[in-house]
Amino acid sequence: MRTFLRPDDVRDLVAGQFGTGRRLVGLDRLTGGTRKGVYRLRLDDGTTAVLYVWAPGENYWPPSPAVPDDPFTDASGADLFATAHTALTAAGVRVPHLLLLDRTGRHLGADIALTEDAGAVKLEALLERDPAAAAAPLAALGDALRRMHTTPGPHPGRLAGAPRSSRSAEDIVVDRALLHLRAVAARDARMADAHDRIAGHVRRLRAAVQARSTYGLVHGELGPDHVLVTPAGEPVLIDIEGLTWFDVEWEHAWLRMRFGDAYPRLRPVELDPHRLELYRYAQVLSLIEGPLRIADTDFPDRQWMLDLAEWNITQALAAVGP
């Protein structure tokens, strides 16, 4: 059984950061994270803060083979968080204000970050219950994305902590997609039967993509569940460790899928439709492999992951016919 943080574990941290005149009255582990622990600290004066903990016991993902220069694999850790926080702040993108970053393990035996609590309202929930109230944050998010996607990068890959890739973004994505295909074909008879047709479809999509060497700042998996909305209506990006230099079409393939009918209101930059379609299909394969892999662990919402994989199996097979 996994054990998560308890109030006594963080009292010294709270005293050191906020002083002995303020007392911890609650510690809530927030749902949604699969690679790190996210906790809301509640203090006796009514203020709150959010604690990120990168510890093995907080990470549900088992190891798996990966394309060596794939910047999106295992994108987690305090170093990536710190680099992404600096880059997004410099680009004028709102992220939670950083109160403390500790990579020595002296507080909890793990790397941690303590940030402002930007609130419990996610853009996803706001879009569902009050689309009119979501209009301003959605427009502001579109502005932030254009700032990110027009911030030029030198090569595809992480901003720090990984070797520079000499390959094109589309070739990295193709290798990633074919690796995911092999993994899911070993687990699902339908995908095994369609393996060659799917691989051929990926290669045909790749053949339609023309060479390009301009990259922007990409969050990696930005959905409305990764955007908090402050009481002032500001959109705040979270889960930022996957920030990388990459084709902006990768981001927009994800945004189209996750934002649905609200996507056009982000007013996207000009996109290459062939590159967009290759990345969209590669993400379908990723959303089969990842959920099937994590469903083999003690992740608490296993059925949700299996349902997600099943939905994407249907999408993958529909593209190649019987």
GUGUVEX-660877 format. One record per residue (C-alpha): residue in one letter; residue number from 1; x, y negated, z. Coordinates in steps of 0.2 Angstrom, whole numbers, plus 5000, padded with zeros to 4 digits. Example, Ala and Ser with C-alpha at 12.3 -4.5 7.8 and 13.67 -1.06 7.14 Angstrom:
BEGIN
@rest = A; nr = 1; c1 = 5062; c2 = 5022; c3 = 5039
@rest = S; nr = 2; c1 = 5068; c2 = 5005; c3 = 5036
END
This chain:
BEGIN
@rest = M; nr = 1; c1 = 5000; c2 = 5000; c3 = 5000
@rest = R; nr = 2; c1 = 5006; c2 = 4983; c3 = 4996
@rest = T; nr = 3; c1 = 5008; c2 = 4970; c3 = 5010
@rest = F; nr = 4; c1 = 5006; c2 = 4952; c3 = 5007
@rest = L; nr = 5; c1 = 5010; c2 = 4937; c3 = 5017
@rest = R; nr = 6; c1 = 5002; c2 = 4933; c3 = 5034
@rest = P; nr = 7; c1 = 5000; c2 = 4916; c3 = 5043
@rest = D; nr = 8; c1 = 5015; c2 = 4921; c3 = 5055
@rest = D; nr = 9; c1 = 5026; c2 = 4923; c3 = 5040
@rest = V; nr = 10; c1 = 5025; c2 = 4905; c3 = 5034
@rest = R; nr = 11; c1 = 5024; c2 = 4896; c3 = 5050
@rest = D; nr = 12; c1 = 5043; c2 = 4891; c3 = 5051
@rest = L; nr = 13; c1 = 5041; c2 = 4886; c3 = 5032
@rest = V; nr = 14; c1 = 5027; c2 = 4875; c3 = 5036
@rest = A; nr = 15; c1 = 5035; c2 = 4867; c3 = 5052
@rest = G; nr = 16; c1 = 5051; c2 = 4864; c3 = 5042
@rest = Q; nr = 17; c1 = 5042; c2 = 4856; c3 = 5027
@rest = F; nr = 18; c1 = 5028; c2 = 4847; c3 = 5036
@rest = G; nr = 19; c1 = 5034; c2 = 4844; c3 = 5053
@rest = T; nr = 20; c1 = 5029; c2 = 4852; c3 = 5070
@rest = G; nr = 21; c1 = 5014; c2 = 4839; c3 = 5071
@rest = R; nr = 22; c1 = 5004; c2 = 4849; c3 = 5058
@rest = R; nr = 23; c1 = 4999; c2 = 4866; c3 = 5061
@rest = L; nr = 24; c1 = 4994; c2 = 4880; c3 = 5049
@rest = V; nr = 25; c1 = 4976; c2 = 4886; c3 = 5051
@rest = G; nr = 26; c1 = 4974; c2 = 4897; c3 = 5035
@rest = L; nr = 27; c1 = 4983; c2 = 4906; c3 = 5022
@rest = D; nr = 28; c1 = 4973; c2 = 4912; c3 = 5007
@rest = R; nr = 29; c1 = 4981; c2 = 4923; c3 = 4993
@rest = L; nr = 30; c1 = 4974; c2 = 4917; c3 = 4977
@rest = T; nr = 31; c1 = 4968; c2 = 4929; c3 = 4963
@rest = G; nr = 32; c1 = 4974; c2 = 4930; c3 = 4945
@rest = G; nr = 33; c1 = 4993; c2 = 4932; c3 = 4947
@rest = T; nr = 34; c1 = 5001; c2 = 4948; c3 = 4942
@rest = R; nr = 35; c1 = 5019; c2 = 4943; c3 = 4942
@rest = K; nr = 36; c1 = 5020; c2 = 4932; c3 = 4958
@rest = G; nr = 37; c1 = 5011; c2 = 4929; c3 = 4974
@rest = V; nr = 38; c1 = 5001; c2 = 4912; c3 = 4974
@rest = Y; nr = 39; c1 = 4995; c2 = 4906; c3 = 4991
@rest = R; nr = 40; c1 = 4985; c2 = 4891; c3 = 4997
@rest = L; nr = 41; c1 = 4991; c2 = 4884; c3 = 5014
@rest = R; nr = 42; c1 = 4978; c2 = 4875; c3 = 5024
@rest = L; nr = 43; c1 = 4984; c2 = 4864; c3 = 5038
@rest = D; nr = 44; c1 = 4974; c2 = 4857; c3 = 5053
@rest = D; nr = 45; c1 = 4973; c2 = 4839; c3 = 5046
@rest = G; nr = 46; c1 = 4963; c2 = 4845; c3 = 5031
@rest = T; nr = 47; c1 = 4977; c2 = 4845; c3 = 5019
@rest = T; nr = 48; c1 = 4983; c2 = 4859; c3 = 5008
@rest = A; nr = 49; c1 = 4998; c2 = 4865; c3 = 4998
@rest = V; nr = 50; c1 = 5001; c2 = 4880; c3 = 4986
@rest = L; nr = 51; c1 = 5015; c2 = 4892; c3 = 4989
@rest = Y; nr = 52; c1 = 5022; c2 = 4903; c3 = 4974
@rest = V; nr = 53; c1 = 5032; c2 = 4918; c3 = 4979
@rest = W; nr = 54; c1 = 5043; c2 = 4928; c3 = 4967
@rest = A; nr = 55; c1 = 5045; c2 = 4945; c3 = 4976
@rest = P; nr = 56; c1 = 5045; c2 = 4963; c3 = 4970
@rest = G; nr = 57; c1 = 5030; c2 = 4967; c3 = 4981
@rest = E; nr = 58; c1 = 5020; c2 = 4953; c3 = 4972
@rest = N; nr = 59; c1 = 5024; c2 = 4959; c3 = 4954
@rest = Y; nr = 60; c1 = 5012; c2 = 4972; c3 = 4947
@rest = W; nr = 61; c1 = 5020; c2 = 4975; c3 = 4931
@rest = P; nr = 62; c1 = 5031; c2 = 4991; c3 = 4928
@rest = P; nr = 63; c1 = 5046; c2 = 4989; c3 = 4917
@rest = S; nr = 64; c1 = 5044; c2 = 4993; c3 = 4898
@rest = P; nr = 65; c1 = 5055; c2 = 4992; c3 = 4883
@rest = A; nr = 66; c1 = 5057; c2 = 4975; c3 = 4875
@rest = V; nr = 67; c1 = 5063; c2 = 4966; c3 = 4860
@rest = P; nr = 68; c1 = 5080; c2 = 4959; c3 = 4866
@rest = D; nr = 69; c1 = 5076; c2 = 4941; c3 = 4860
@rest = D; nr = 70; c1 = 5058; c2 = 4941; c3 = 4864
@rest = P; nr = 71; c1 = 5056; c2 = 4925; c3 = 4875
@rest = F; nr = 72; c1 = 5038; c2 = 4930; c3 = 4882
@rest = T; nr = 73; c1 = 5043; c2 = 4947; c3 = 4890
@rest = D; nr = 74; c1 = 5045; c2 = 4946; c3 = 4909
@rest = A; nr = 75; c1 = 5044; c2 = 4927; c3 = 4909
@rest = S; nr = 76; c1 = 5043; c2 = 4925; c3 = 4928
@rest = G; nr = 77; c1 = 5055; c2 = 4918; c3 = 4941
@rest = A; nr = 78; c1 = 5059; c2 = 4903; c3 = 4951
@rest = D; nr = 79; c1 = 5073; c2 = 4898; c3 = 4938
@rest = L; nr = 80; c1 = 5061; c2 = 4898; c3 = 4924
@rest = F; nr = 81; c1 = 5048; c2 = 4889; c3 = 4934
@rest = A; nr = 82; c1 = 5061; c2 = 4875; c3 = 4938
@rest = T; nr = 83; c1 = 5066; c2 = 4873; c3 = 4920
@rest = A; nr = 84; c1 = 5048; c2 = 4873; c3 = 4914
@rest = H; nr = 85; c1 = 5043; c2 = 4860; c3 = 4927
@rest = T; nr = 86; c1 = 5057; c2 = 4848; c3 = 4922
@rest = A; nr = 87; c1 = 5054; c2 = 4850; c3 = 4904
@rest = L; nr = 88; c1 = 5035; c2 = 4848; c3 = 4905
@rest = T; nr = 89; c1 = 5037; c2 = 4833; c3 = 4917
@rest = A; nr = 90; c1 = 5049; c2 = 4825; c3 = 4904
@rest = A; nr = 91; c1 = 5036; c2 = 4828; c3 = 4890
@rest = G; nr = 92; c1 = 5023; c2 = 4818; c3 = 4900
@rest = V; nr = 93; c1 = 5013; c2 = 4834; c3 = 4904
@rest = R; nr = 94; c1 = 5005; c2 = 4835; c3 = 4921
@rest = V; nr = 95; c1 = 5010; c2 = 4850; c3 = 4932
@rest = P; nr = 96; c1 = 5008; c2 = 4852; c3 = 4951
@rest = H; nr = 97; c1 = 5020; c2 = 4840; c3 = 4960
@rest = L; nr = 98; c1 = 5035; c2 = 4850; c3 = 4967
@rest = L; nr = 99; c1 = 5037; c2 = 4849; c3 = 4986
@rest = L; nr = 100; c1 = 5051; c2 = 4862; c3 = 4988
@rest = L; nr = 101; c1 = 5060; c2 = 4875; c3 = 4978
@rest = D; nr = 102; c1 = 5071; c2 = 4887; c3 = 4986
@rest = R; nr = 103; c1 = 5081; c2 = 4901; c3 = 4977
@rest = T; nr = 104; c1 = 5091; c2 = 4906; c3 = 4992
@rest = G; nr = 105; c1 = 5078; c2 = 4918; c3 = 5000
@rest = R; nr = 106; c1 = 5081; c2 = 4910; c3 = 5017
@rest = H; nr = 107; c1 = 5062; c2 = 4907; c3 = 5020
@rest = L; nr = 108; c1 = 5053; c2 = 4923; c3 = 5015
@rest = G; nr = 109; c1 = 5067; c2 = 4934; c3 = 5008
@rest = A; nr = 110; c1 = 5062; c2 = 4929; c3 = 4991
@rest = D; nr = 111; c1 = 5062; c2 = 4914; c3 = 4979
@rest = I; nr = 112; c1 = 5048; c2 = 4902; c3 = 4983
@rest = A; nr = 113; c1 = 5041; c2 = 4885; c3 = 4977
@rest = L; nr = 114; c1 = 5029; c2 = 4874; c3 = 4987
@rest = T; nr = 115; c1 = 5019; c2 = 4862; c3 = 4977
@rest = E; nr = 116; c1 = 5004; c2 = 4850; c3 = 4979
@rest = D; nr = 117; c1 = 4987; c2 = 4858; c3 = 4978
@rest = A; nr = 118; c1 = 4980; c2 = 4852; c3 = 4962
@rest = G; nr = 119; c1 = 4963; c2 = 4859; c3 = 4967
@rest = A; nr = 120; c1 = 4952; c2 = 4874; c3 = 4965
@rest = V; nr = 121; c1 = 4943; c2 = 4869; c3 = 4949
@rest = K; nr = 122; c1 = 4949; c2 = 4877; c3 = 4933
@rest = L; nr = 123; c1 = 4945; c2 = 4871; c3 = 4916
@rest = E; nr = 124; c1 = 4937; c2 = 4888; c3 = 4912
@rest = A; nr = 125; c1 = 4924; c2 = 4886; c3 = 4926
@rest = L; nr = 126; c1 = 4920; c2 = 4868; c3 = 4921
@rest = L; nr = 127; c1 = 4918; c2 = 4872; c3 = 4903
@rest = E; nr = 128; c1 = 4905; c2 = 4886; c3 = 4908
@rest = R; nr = 129; c1 = 4895; c2 = 4876; c3 = 4921
@rest = D; nr = 130; c1 = 4896; c2 = 4858; c3 = 4915
@rest = P; nr = 131; c1 = 4903; c2 = 4856; c3 = 4897
@rest = A; nr = 132; c1 = 4900; c2 = 4837; c3 = 4898
@rest = A; nr = 133; c1 = 4911; c2 = 4835; c3 = 4913
@rest = A; nr = 134; c1 = 4924; c2 = 4845; c3 = 4904
@rest = A; nr = 135; c1 = 4925; c2 = 4833; c3 = 4889
@rest = A; nr = 136; c1 = 4938; c2 = 4821; c3 = 4896
@rest = P; nr = 137; c1 = 4950; c2 = 4834; c3 = 4904
@rest = L; nr = 138; c1 = 4949; c2 = 4844; c3 = 4887
@rest = A; nr = 139; c1 = 4953; c2 = 4828; c3 = 4877
@rest = A; nr = 140; c1 = 4968; c2 = 4824; c3 = 4889
@rest = L; nr = 141; c1 = 4974; c2 = 4842; c3 = 4888
@rest = G; nr = 142; c1 = 4974; c2 = 4840; c3 = 4869
@rest = D; nr = 143; c1 = 4985; c2 = 4825; c3 = 4871
@rest = A; nr = 144; c1 = 4996; c2 = 4834; c3 = 4882
@rest = L; nr = 145; c1 = 4998; c2 = 4849; c3 = 4870
@rest = R; nr = 146; c1 = 5002; c2 = 4837; c3 = 4855
@rest = R; nr = 147; c1 = 5016; c2 = 4830; c3 = 4866
@rest = M; nr = 148; c1 = 5022; c2 = 4847; c3 = 4869
@rest = H; nr = 149; c1 = 5020; c2 = 4853; c3 = 4852
@rest = T; nr = 150; c1 = 5029; c2 = 4838; c3 = 4844
@rest = T; nr = 151; c1 = 5044; c2 = 4839; c3 = 4856
@rest = P; nr = 152; c1 = 5057; c2 = 4847; c3 = 4845
@rest = G; nr = 153; c1 = 5067; c2 = 4862; c3 = 4850
@rest = P; nr = 154; c1 = 5083; c2 = 4868; c3 = 4843
@rest = H; nr = 155; c1 = 5079; c2 = 4887; c3 = 4841
@rest = P; nr = 156; c1 = 5066; c2 = 4900; c3 = 4846
@rest = G; nr = 157; c1 = 5069; c2 = 4906; c3 = 4864
@rest = R; nr = 158; c1 = 5068; c2 = 4901; c3 = 4882
@rest = L; nr = 159; c1 = 5075; c2 = 4884; c3 = 4887
@rest = A; nr = 160; c1 = 5087; c2 = 4892; c3 = 4899
@rest = G; nr = 161; c1 = 5093; c2 = 4908; c3 = 4906
@rest = A; nr = 162; c1 = 5093; c2 = 4918; c3 = 4890
@rest = P; nr = 163; c1 = 5104; c2 = 4919; c3 = 4875
@rest = R; nr = 164; c1 = 5100; c2 = 4909; c3 = 4860
@rest = S; nr = 165; c1 = 5091; c2 = 4919; c3 = 4846
@rest = S; nr = 166; c1 = 5098; c2 = 4918; c3 = 4829
@rest = R; nr = 167; c1 = 5082; c2 = 4925; c3 = 4821
@rest = S; nr = 168; c1 = 5066; c2 = 4917; c3 = 4815
@rest = A; nr = 169; c1 = 5051; c2 = 4916; c3 = 4827
@rest = E; nr = 170; c1 = 5041; c2 = 4927; c3 = 4815
@rest = D; nr = 171; c1 = 5054; c2 = 4941; c3 = 4814
@rest = I; nr = 172; c1 = 5054; c2 = 4941; c3 = 4833
@rest = V; nr = 173; c1 = 5035; c2 = 4942; c3 = 4833
@rest = V; nr = 174; c1 = 5035; c2 = 4957; c3 = 4820
@rest = D; nr = 175; c1 = 5047; c2 = 4967; c3 = 4830
@rest = R; nr = 176; c1 = 5037; c2 = 4964; c3 = 4846
@rest = A; nr = 177; c1 = 5021; c2 = 4969; c3 = 4838
@rest = L; nr = 178; c1 = 5028; c2 = 4985; c3 = 4831
@rest = L; nr = 179; c1 = 5035; c2 = 4989; c3 = 4848
@rest = H; nr = 180; c1 = 5018; c2 = 4987; c3 = 4856
@rest = L; nr = 181; c1 = 5010; c2 = 4997; c3 = 4842
@rest = R; nr = 182; c1 = 5022; c2 = 5012; c3 = 4846
@rest = A; nr = 183; c1 = 5018; c2 = 5011; c3 = 4864
@rest = V; nr = 184; c1 = 4999; c2 = 5011; c3 = 4862
@rest = A; nr = 185; c1 = 4999; c2 = 5024; c3 = 4848
@rest = A; nr = 186; c1 = 5007; c2 = 5035; c3 = 4861
@rest = R; nr = 187; c1 = 4992; c2 = 5033; c3 = 4873
@rest = D; nr = 188; c1 = 4977; c2 = 5031; c3 = 4861
@rest = A; nr = 189; c1 = 4973; c2 = 5044; c3 = 4848
@rest = R; nr = 190; c1 = 4963; c2 = 5030; c3 = 4837
@rest = M; nr = 191; c1 = 4979; c2 = 5019; c3 = 4837
@rest = A; nr = 192; c1 = 4990; c2 = 5034; c3 = 4833
@rest = D; nr = 193; c1 = 4979; c2 = 5038; c3 = 4818
@rest = A; nr = 194; c1 = 4980; c2 = 5020; c3 = 4812
@rest = H; nr = 195; c1 = 4998; c2 = 5017; c3 = 4816
@rest = D; nr = 196; c1 = 5004; c2 = 5017; c3 = 4798
@rest = R; nr = 197; c1 = 4990; c2 = 5006; c3 = 4792
@rest = I; nr = 198; c1 = 4992; c2 = 4994; c3 = 4806
@rest = A; nr = 199; c1 = 5011; c2 = 4993; c3 = 4804
@rest = G; nr = 200; c1 = 5008; c2 = 4990; c3 = 4785
@rest = H; nr = 201; c1 = 4996; c2 = 4976; c3 = 4789
@rest = V; nr = 202; c1 = 5008; c2 = 4967; c3 = 4801
@rest = R; nr = 203; c1 = 5022; c2 = 4968; c3 = 4787
@rest = R; nr = 204; c1 = 5010; c2 = 4961; c3 = 4774
@rest = L; nr = 205; c1 = 5005; c2 = 4947; c3 = 4786
@rest = R; nr = 206; c1 = 5024; c2 = 4943; c3 = 4789
@rest = A; nr = 207; c1 = 5027; c2 = 4943; c3 = 4770
@rest = A; nr = 208; c1 = 5015; c2 = 4929; c3 = 4768
@rest = V; nr = 209; c1 = 5024; c2 = 4918; c3 = 4780
@rest = Q; nr = 210; c1 = 5037; c2 = 4906; c3 = 4772
@rest = A; nr = 211; c1 = 5053; c2 = 4901; c3 = 4781
@rest = R; nr = 212; c1 = 5053; c2 = 4887; c3 = 4793
@rest = S; nr = 213; c1 = 5065; c2 = 4881; c3 = 4807
@rest = T; nr = 214; c1 = 5055; c2 = 4868; c3 = 4817
@rest = Y; nr = 215; c1 = 5049; c2 = 4873; c3 = 4835
@rest = G; nr = 216; c1 = 5040; c2 = 4865; c3 = 4849
@rest = L; nr = 217; c1 = 5037; c2 = 4867; c3 = 4868
@rest = V; nr = 218; c1 = 5025; c2 = 4882; c3 = 4870
@rest = H; nr = 219; c1 = 5017; c2 = 4887; c3 = 4886
@rest = G; nr = 220; c1 = 5015; c2 = 4905; c3 = 4880
@rest = E; nr = 221; c1 = 4998; c2 = 4910; c3 = 4886
@rest = L; nr = 222; c1 = 4988; c2 = 4895; c3 = 4889
@rest = G; nr = 223; c1 = 4970; c2 = 4898; c3 = 4892
@rest = P; nr = 224; c1 = 4957; c2 = 4887; c3 = 4902
@rest = D; nr = 225; c1 = 4961; c2 = 4898; c3 = 4917
@rest = H; nr = 226; c1 = 4978; c2 = 4891; c3 = 4917
@rest = V; nr = 227; c1 = 4972; c2 = 4873; c3 = 4918
@rest = L; nr = 228; c1 = 4967; c2 = 4865; c3 = 4934
@rest = V; nr = 229; c1 = 4956; c2 = 4849; c3 = 4934
@rest = T; nr = 230; c1 = 4960; c2 = 4837; c3 = 4948
@rest = P; nr = 231; c1 = 4946; c2 = 4827; c3 = 4956
@rest = A; nr = 232; c1 = 4952; c2 = 4812; c3 = 4945
@rest = G; nr = 233; c1 = 4949; c2 = 4823; c3 = 4930
@rest = E; nr = 234; c1 = 4967; c2 = 4826; c3 = 4926
@rest = P; nr = 235; c1 = 4971; c2 = 4843; c3 = 4917
@rest = V; nr = 236; c1 = 4986; c2 = 4851; c3 = 4926
@rest = L; nr = 237; c1 = 4995; c2 = 4866; c3 = 4918
@rest = I; nr = 238; c1 = 5000; c2 = 4881; c3 = 4929
@rest = D; nr = 239; c1 = 5008; c2 = 4898; c3 = 4926
@rest = I; nr = 240; c1 = 5022; c2 = 4888; c3 = 4917
@rest = E; nr = 241; c1 = 5036; c2 = 4900; c3 = 4918
@rest = G; nr = 242; c1 = 5033; c2 = 4906; c3 = 4900
@rest = L; nr = 243; c1 = 5037; c2 = 4889; c3 = 4893
@rest = T; nr = 244; c1 = 5048; c2 = 4892; c3 = 4878
@rest = W; nr = 245; c1 = 5054; c2 = 4884; c3 = 4861
@rest = F; nr = 246; c1 = 5043; c2 = 4893; c3 = 4848
@rest = D; nr = 247; c1 = 5032; c2 = 4891; c3 = 4833
@rest = V; nr = 248; c1 = 5017; c2 = 4881; c3 = 4839
@rest = E; nr = 249; c1 = 5005; c2 = 4893; c3 = 4830
@rest = W; nr = 250; c1 = 5009; c2 = 4906; c3 = 4843
@rest = E; nr = 251; c1 = 5001; c2 = 4894; c3 = 4856
@rest = H; nr = 252; c1 = 4986; c2 = 4890; c3 = 4844
@rest = A; nr = 253; c1 = 4982; c2 = 4908; c3 = 4841
@rest = W; nr = 254; c1 = 4980; c2 = 4910; c3 = 4860
@rest = L; nr = 255; c1 = 4971; c2 = 4894; c3 = 4862
@rest = R; nr = 256; c1 = 4958; c2 = 4898; c3 = 4848
@rest = M; nr = 257; c1 = 4955; c2 = 4915; c3 = 4856
@rest = R; nr = 258; c1 = 4954; c2 = 4908; c3 = 4874
@rest = F; nr = 259; c1 = 4945; c2 = 4892; c3 = 4871
@rest = G; nr = 260; c1 = 4932; c2 = 4898; c3 = 4858
@rest = D; nr = 261; c1 = 4920; c2 = 4885; c3 = 4853
@rest = A; nr = 262; c1 = 4929; c2 = 4872; c3 = 4863
@rest = Y; nr = 263; c1 = 4945; c2 = 4874; c3 = 4854
@rest = P; nr = 264; c1 = 4942; c2 = 4861; c3 = 4840
@rest = R; nr = 265; c1 = 4940; c2 = 4848; c3 = 4854
@rest = L; nr = 266; c1 = 4959; c2 = 4850; c3 = 4858
@rest = R; nr = 267; c1 = 4962; c2 = 4841; c3 = 4841
@rest = P; nr = 268; c1 = 4977; c2 = 4852; c3 = 4836
@rest = V; nr = 269; c1 = 4992; c2 = 4848; c3 = 4826
@rest = E; nr = 270; c1 = 4993; c2 = 4854; c3 = 4808
@rest = L; nr = 271; c1 = 4996; c2 = 4872; c3 = 4807
@rest = D; nr = 272; c1 = 5002; c2 = 4885; c3 = 4795
@rest = P; nr = 273; c1 = 4987; c2 = 4897; c3 = 4792
@rest = H; nr = 274; c1 = 4998; c2 = 4912; c3 = 4787
@rest = R; nr = 275; c1 = 5009; c2 = 4910; c3 = 4802
@rest = L; nr = 276; c1 = 4994; c2 = 4908; c3 = 4813
@rest = E; nr = 277; c1 = 4986; c2 = 4924; c3 = 4807
@rest = L; nr = 278; c1 = 5002; c2 = 4935; c3 = 4810
@rest = Y; nr = 279; c1 = 5003; c2 = 4928; c3 = 4827
@rest = R; nr = 280; c1 = 4984; c2 = 4931; c3 = 4831
@rest = Y; nr = 281; c1 = 4986; c2 = 4949; c3 = 4826
@rest = A; nr = 282; c1 = 5002; c2 = 4952; c3 = 4836
@rest = Q; nr = 283; c1 = 4993; c2 = 4945; c3 = 4851
@rest = V; nr = 284; c1 = 4979; c2 = 4958; c3 = 4848
@rest = L; nr = 285; c1 = 4992; c2 = 4972; c3 = 4849
@rest = S; nr = 286; c1 = 5000; c2 = 4964; c3 = 4865
@rest = L; nr = 287; c1 = 4983; c2 = 4963; c3 = 4873
@rest = I; nr = 288; c1 = 4981; c2 = 4982; c3 = 4871
@rest = E; nr = 289; c1 = 4999; c2 = 4987; c3 = 4877
@rest = G; nr = 290; c1 = 4999; c2 = 4975; c3 = 4892
@rest = P; nr = 291; c1 = 4982; c2 = 4980; c3 = 4900
@rest = L; nr = 292; c1 = 4985; c2 = 4998; c3 = 4897
@rest = R; nr = 293; c1 = 5002; c2 = 4997; c3 = 4905
@rest = I; nr = 294; c1 = 4996; c2 = 4987; c3 = 4921
@rest = A; nr = 295; c1 = 4981; c2 = 4999; c3 = 4922
@rest = D; nr = 296; c1 = 4993; c2 = 5013; c3 = 4927
@rest = T; nr = 297; c1 = 4998; c2 = 5003; c3 = 4942
@rest = D; nr = 298; c1 = 4989; c2 = 4999; c3 = 4958
@rest = F; nr = 299; c1 = 4982; c2 = 4982; c3 = 4951
@rest = P; nr = 300; c1 = 4966; c2 = 4979; c3 = 4959
@rest = D; nr = 301; c1 = 4955; c2 = 4976; c3 = 4944
@rest = R; nr = 302; c1 = 4960; c2 = 4991; c3 = 4934
@rest = Q; nr = 303; c1 = 4943; c2 = 4992; c3 = 4924
@rest = W; nr = 304; c1 = 4944; c2 = 4974; c3 = 4918
@rest = M; nr = 305; c1 = 4961; c2 = 4978; c3 = 4911
@rest = L; nr = 306; c1 = 4955; c2 = 4994; c3 = 4902
@rest = D; nr = 307; c1 = 4940; c2 = 4984; c3 = 4895
@rest = L; nr = 308; c1 = 4951; c2 = 4971; c3 = 4888
@rest = A; nr = 309; c1 = 4962; c2 = 4984; c3 = 4880
@rest = E; nr = 310; c1 = 4947; c2 = 4992; c3 = 4872
@rest = W; nr = 311; c1 = 4940; c2 = 4976; c3 = 4865
@rest = N; nr = 312; c1 = 4957; c2 = 4973; c3 = 4857
@rest = I; nr = 313; c1 = 4958; c2 = 4991; c3 = 4850
@rest = T; nr = 314; c1 = 4942; c2 = 4987; c3 = 4841
@rest = Q; nr = 315; c1 = 4949; c2 = 4971; c3 = 4834
@rest = A; nr = 316; c1 = 4965; c2 = 4979; c3 = 4829
@rest = L; nr = 317; c1 = 4956; c2 = 4994; c3 = 4820
@rest = A; nr = 318; c1 = 4943; c2 = 4982; c3 = 4812
@rest = A; nr = 319; c1 = 4957; c2 = 4973; c3 = 4802
@rest = V; nr = 320; c1 = 4964; c2 = 4989; c3 = 4794
@rest = G; nr = 321; c1 = 4948; c2 = 4998; c3 = 4790
@rest = P; nr = 322; c1 = 4945; c2 = 5017; c3 = 4792
END
